[in-house]
Amino acid sequence: MKLLKYVVAGALLATLPTQFVAAKKEEKKYVVVNEDVGVPVFPYDITDRPYTVVGEVKAGVRKATVFSKEASQGKVYRELWERAEKLGADAVINAKYGDSHVSAFSWGKTNATGTAIKFTTAPAATAQR
């Protein structure tokens, strides 16, 4: 009798993956993207389009253990972007991050700062008389 219960339970579990197909994760569309890291965070200023400053953003990435690798530029920039995105920014410019240092709560932490910006539309050209 127990064997029959296990067989029925196994057959039910085998059909679950076909019933609950995970939806494909939507790819986010950014106004501009830093191809090196996959998010709109740049270590330089953007001069080809007008923007307004939303604010300064700061982020920190911690190492889990003393044996963990240092945080990569991509990981640090993604964390910085998450903070800027919450402010409604279109991009982060002048992003900088330092070397990892030991803090009270982690084996190493990398801090990053940048300026969150929102692009503006260019003012319409006035008609000449």
Backbone torsions as a table, in degrees:
resi	resn	phi	psi	omega
1	MET	NA	-41.9	178.4
2	LYS	-63.8	-38.8	-179.9
3	LEU	-61.2	-39.8	178.6
4	LEU	-63.5	-39.7	177.6
5	LYS	-61.5	-43.2	-179.3
6	TYR	-66.4	-38.0	179.1
7	VAL	-66.2	-44.1	179.4
8	VAL	-65.6	-44.4	179.0
9	ALA	-62.0	-41.6	178.3
10	GLY	-63.7	-39.9	179.3
11	ALA	-66.5	-38.2	177.6
12	LEU	-66.6	-43.3	179.3
13	LEU	-64.7	-33.0	-179.5
14	ALA	-67.3	-27.3	-179.4
15	THR	-86.8	-14.3	-177.6
16	LEU	-59.0	-47.9	-177.5
17	PRO	-58.9	-31.0	-179.7
18	THR	-76.7	-23.7	-180.0
19	GLN	-81.1	-35.8	-176.2
20	PHE	-112.3	81.9	178.7
21	VAL	-85.2	125.3	-178.1
22	ALA	-68.5	137.3	178.1
23	ALA	-71.2	145.8	179.8
24	LYS	-67.2	134.8	-179.2
25	LYS	-70.2	129.3	-179.5
26	GLU	-70.0	136.6	175.2
27	GLU	-83.2	134.6	-179.5
28	LYS	-77.9	145.0	177.9
29	LYS	-105.7	120.3	179.0
30	TYR	-106.2	154.3	177.5
31	VAL	-66.3	-45.7	174.6
32	VAL	-135.6	154.6	-179.0
33	VAL	-138.3	135.4	170.9
34	ASN	-82.2	107.6	-173.8
35	GLU	-60.3	-26.8	-178.4
36	ASP	-68.0	-33.2	-175.9
37	VAL	-118.8	-10.5	174.9
38	GLY	83.2	5.3	176.9
39	VAL	-133.0	162.0	-177.8
40	PRO	-81.4	63.0	177.3
41	VAL	-123.7	127.9	-173.7
42	PHE	-129.0	141.0	178.1
43	PRO	-81.1	6.2	-177.3
44	TYR	-134.8	174.6	179.1
45	ASP	-83.9	150.2	175.8
46	ILE	-99.8	120.4	-175.1
47	THR	-113.4	-2.8	-174.9
48	ASP	-90.3	-2.3	178.5
49	ARG	-152.7	150.1	-178.8
50	PRO	-75.3	149.7	178.9
51	TYR	-151.7	164.2	172.2
52	THR	-118.1	148.8	-179.7
53	VAL	-82.4	127.1	177.6
54	VAL	-87.2	-40.0	179.8
55	GLY	161.0	174.9	176.3
56	GLU	-85.1	141.8	176.8
57	VAL	-123.5	144.1	178.4
58	LYS	-131.5	144.9	178.3
59	ALA	-147.8	159.3	176.7
60	GLY	-141.6	139.9	178.7
61	VAL	-119.7	125.7	-177.6
62	ARG	-100.3	150.9	171.3
63	LYS	-86.0	143.3	-178.6
64	ALA	-74.0	-43.8	-179.6
65	THR	-136.8	172.6	178.2
66	VAL	-65.4	-22.7	-178.5
67	PHE	-90.8	-6.8	179.2
68	SER	-68.6	153.0	177.8
69	LYS	-73.8	159.0	174.9
70	GLU	-63.2	152.9	178.0
71	ALA	-67.8	134.5	179.7
72	SER	-77.9	163.4	177.4
73	GLN	-59.2	-41.2	179.7
74	GLY	-60.6	-43.5	-179.2
75	LYS	-66.5	-42.3	179.3
76	VAL	-64.7	-43.9	-179.5
77	TYR	-67.5	-35.3	176.8
78	ARG	-64.7	-39.8	177.1
79	GLU	-65.3	-41.5	177.2
80	LEU	-62.5	-40.3	179.6
81	TRP	-65.6	-38.9	179.0
82	GLU	-59.2	-39.8	178.1
83	ARG	-67.3	-42.1	-178.8
84	ALA	-68.8	-36.5	-179.4
85	GLU	-62.8	-35.5	178.2
86	LYS	-65.7	-24.8	177.6
87	LEU	-85.2	-5.9	-178.9
88	GLY	87.2	21.7	-177.4
89	ALA	-78.4	154.6	174.4
90	ASP	-94.2	-22.9	-178.4
91	ALA	-164.5	169.0	173.6
92	VAL	-124.1	130.6	179.0
93	ILE	-117.8	166.2	179.4
94	ASN	52.3	40.9	-179.5
95	ALA	-75.0	134.8	178.7
96	LYS	-137.0	144.2	173.5
97	TYR	-140.6	150.6	-175.7
98	GLY	-104.1	-172.8	177.0
99	ASP	-75.9	159.0	178.8
100	SER	-70.2	142.5	176.1
101	HIS	-138.1	153.1	-179.2
102	VAL	-77.6	134.6	177.4
103	SER	-122.2	177.9	-176.5
104	ALA	-65.6	-27.7	-174.1
105	PHE	-113.3	6.3	179.3
106	SER	-152.3	166.9	179.2
107	TRP	-83.9	-7.1	177.6
108	GLY	176.8	138.6	-179.0
109	LYS	-138.2	136.5	176.8
110	THR	-112.5	121.3	-180.0
111	ASN	-97.0	148.8	178.4
112	ALA	-138.7	149.2	175.9
113	THR	-136.1	158.2	177.8
114	GLY	-170.3	174.8	179.6
115	THR	-111.0	118.2	178.3
116	ALA	-80.6	133.1	-178.6
117	ILE	-129.8	157.9	174.3
118	LYS	-126.9	127.3	-178.8
119	PHE	-71.5	143.3	177.4
120	THR	-113.1	156.7	175.8
121	THR	-79.9	145.6	-179.6
122	ALA	-66.7	139.8	179.0
123	PRO	-63.6	142.2	-179.0
124	ALA	-64.0	141.2	179.0
125	ALA	-70.7	134.1	-179.9
126	THR	-79.1	143.4	-179.1
127	ALA	-72.0	133.8	178.5
128	GLN	-85.6	144.2	-178.5
129	ARG	-101.4	NA	NA
